[in-house]
Amino acid sequence: MAKIIAIANQKGGVGKTTTSVNIAASMAATRRKVLLIDLDPQGNATMGSGVDKYEVAHTAYDLLVDELSAEEVIQTETSGKYHLIAANADVTAAEIKLMEVFAREVRLRNALAPIRDNYDYIFIDCPPSLNMLTVNALGASDAVLIPMQCEYFALEGLTALMDTIGKLAQLVNPSLQVEGILRTMYDPRNRLANDVSDQLKTHFGDQVYRTVIPRNVRLAEAPSFGSPAMYYDKSSAGAKAYLALAGEMLRRQESGAITQLVTE
């Protein structure tokens, strides 16, 4: 049965979609069966997977609102060798439509139930806000991966984000866990980045991945070519970092090293 991981941060520009695309490709490269779900109406994860968001026949909207089956909306041909449920501007309307339907918080969970045995990992790229789409992602997931930059405001908001996710877990998905906190766009020459990184490790301990994603030109260029970094330039520091992250995640899962959210 697939482990479902939501990749979420209500702050934009932290490398959330980059992480979604590249961890999906890296896990697929380890011969795991992977599905990536793009729940962001911007459709960046879709385009970064080599799928034209303007040409797709079906998107996450059809899964959540029109109740097509997951098999009907999955794209099997992507540049990252994983399967994809695409997104485009149509998904914006899904949040409005979901407000009108019964059990709106668990529509995604119910839609994925029939296909969970088909995959090892299902990753969900969430919008940069805590809206009904993100609530659906958290309701469907076993764990949350939080990408963040090592900057002051990001650190200040992380505790609030963890608290918010914990409250949502209470209401929607009591078994939700923290998969880990991922430091992205990291520049070791930056003193502030090092200070914030140290504070993260002090306050959150083993929840912080040892793997760090560096600032990397190839990582930034790859989406414009519709490709994960490992297929754009496998020798780049960014590609190697996401492969290392995949290895760390696999080792964590084997050892059971994930953290239950406090819901009391």
CORJOZI-V716734 format. One record per backbone hydrogen bond with DSSP energy under -1.0 kcal/mol. NH is the residue of the N-H (numbers start at 1). CO is the residue of the C=O. E is the energy in kcal/mol with one decimal. If there is no record, write none. Layout:
# CORJOZI-V716734
nh=NH co=CO e=E
nh=NH co=CO e=E
This chain:
# CORJOZI-V716734
nh=2 co=116 e=-1.9
nh=3 co=120 e=-2.4
nh=5 co=122 e=-2.9
nh=6 co=143 e=-2.5
nh=7 co=124 e=-3.1
nh=8 co=145 e=-1.8
nh=19 co=15 e=-2.1
nh=20 co=16 e=-2.3
nh=21 co=17 e=-2.6
nh=22 co=18 e=-2.2
nh=23 co=19 e=-2.6
nh=24 co=20 e=-1.6
nh=25 co=21 e=-2.1
nh=26 co=22 e=-2.1
nh=27 co=23 e=-2.4
nh=28 co=24 e=-2.2
nh=29 co=25 e=-1.8
nh=31 co=28 e=-1.6
nh=32 co=27 e=-1.7
nh=35 co=121 e=-2.0
nh=36 co=83 e=-2.6
nh=37 co=123 e=-3.2
nh=38 co=85 e=-2.9
nh=39 co=125 e=-2.3
nh=43 co=40 e=-2.5
nh=47 co=43 e=-2.2
nh=48 co=44 e=-2.7
nh=50 co=47 e=-1.8
nh=51 co=46 e=-2.0
nh=55 co=52 e=-1.5
nh=60 co=86 e=-2.1
nh=63 co=59 e=-1.1
nh=64 co=60 e=-2.6
nh=65 co=61 e=-3.1
nh=66 co=61 e=-1.1
nh=68 co=62 e=-2.5
nh=74 co=70 e=-1.4
nh=75 co=84 e=-4.1
nh=79 co=49 e=-3.0
nh=81 co=78 e=-1.1
nh=83 co=34 e=-2.7
nh=84 co=75 e=-2.4
nh=85 co=36 e=-2.4
nh=91 co=88 e=-2.0
nh=92 co=89 e=-1.5
nh=93 co=90 e=-1.1
nh=97 co=93 e=-2.5
nh=98 co=94 e=-2.7
nh=100 co=97 e=-1.7
nh=101 co=98 e=-1.3
nh=106 co=103 e=-1.4
nh=110 co=106 e=-2.4
nh=111 co=107 e=-2.0
nh=112 co=108 e=-2.1
nh=113 co=109 e=-1.2
nh=115 co=112 e=-1.6
nh=118 co=115 e=-2.0
nh=119 co=116 e=-1.2
nh=120 co=33 e=-2.9
nh=121 co=33 e=-2.0
nh=122 co=3 e=-2.4
nh=123 co=35 e=-2.6
nh=124 co=5 e=-2.3
nh=125 co=37 e=-2.9
nh=126 co=7 e=-1.9
nh=129 co=127 e=-1.6
nh=131 co=129 e=-1.3
nh=135 co=131 e=-2.5
nh=136 co=132 e=-2.0
nh=137 co=133 e=-2.0
nh=138 co=134 e=-2.7
nh=139 co=135 e=-2.3
nh=140 co=136 e=-1.4
nh=142 co=4 e=-2.7
nh=143 co=4 e=-1.6
nh=144 co=177 e=-1.9
nh=145 co=6 e=-3.1
nh=146 co=180 e=-2.7
nh=148 co=182 e=-2.7
nh=151 co=149 e=-1.9
nh=155 co=151 e=-2.2
nh=156 co=152 e=-2.4
nh=157 co=153 e=-2.0
nh=158 co=154 e=-1.0
nh=161 co=157 e=-2.3
nh=162 co=158 e=-2.8
nh=163 co=159 e=-2.1
nh=164 co=160 e=-2.5
nh=165 co=161 e=-2.8
nh=166 co=162 e=-2.2
nh=167 co=163 e=-2.1
nh=168 co=164 e=-2.3
nh=169 co=165 e=-2.5
nh=170 co=166 e=-1.8
nh=171 co=167 e=-1.5
nh=172 co=168 e=-2.9
nh=176 co=173 e=-2.1
nh=177 co=142 e=-1.6
nh=178 co=259 e=-3.1
nh=179 co=144 e=-2.2
nh=180 co=144 e=-1.4
nh=181 co=207 e=-3.0
nh=182 co=146 e=-2.7
nh=184 co=148 e=-2.3
nh=186 co=213 e=-2.7
nh=190 co=187 e=-2.1
nh=194 co=190 e=-1.9
nh=195 co=191 e=-2.4
nh=196 co=192 e=-2.9
nh=197 co=193 e=-2.3
nh=198 co=194 e=-2.2
nh=199 co=195 e=-2.1
nh=200 co=196 e=-2.5
nh=201 co=197 e=-2.2
nh=202 co=198 e=-2.0
nh=203 co=199 e=-2.6
nh=204 co=200 e=-3.1
nh=205 co=201 e=-1.3
nh=207 co=204 e=-2.4
nh=208 co=205 e=-1.8
nh=209 co=181 e=-2.4
nh=213 co=183 e=-2.9
nh=215 co=186 e=-1.6
nh=220 co=216 e=-1.7
nh=221 co=217 e=-2.2
nh=222 co=218 e=-2.1
nh=224 co=221 e=-1.2
nh=225 co=222 e=-1.7
nh=226 co=223 e=-1.8
nh=227 co=222 e=-1.5
nh=231 co=228 e=-1.3
nh=232 co=228 e=-1.3
nh=233 co=229 e=-3.4
nh=236 co=233 e=-1.9
nh=240 co=236 e=-2.2
nh=241 co=237 e=-2.0
nh=242 co=238 e=-2.0
nh=243 co=239 e=-1.8
nh=244 co=240 e=-2.2
nh=245 co=241 e=-2.2
nh=246 co=242 e=-2.2
nh=247 co=243 e=-2.0
nh=248 co=244 e=-2.3
nh=249 co=245 e=-2.8
nh=250 co=246 e=-2.2
nh=251 co=247 e=-2.2
nh=252 co=248 e=-2.4
nh=253 co=249 e=-2.3
nh=254 co=250 e=-2.1
nh=255 co=251 e=-1.8
nh=256 co=252 e=-1.1
nh=257 co=252 e=-2.2
nh=258 co=256 e=-1.8
nh=259 co=178 e=-1.8
nh=261 co=176 e=-1.1
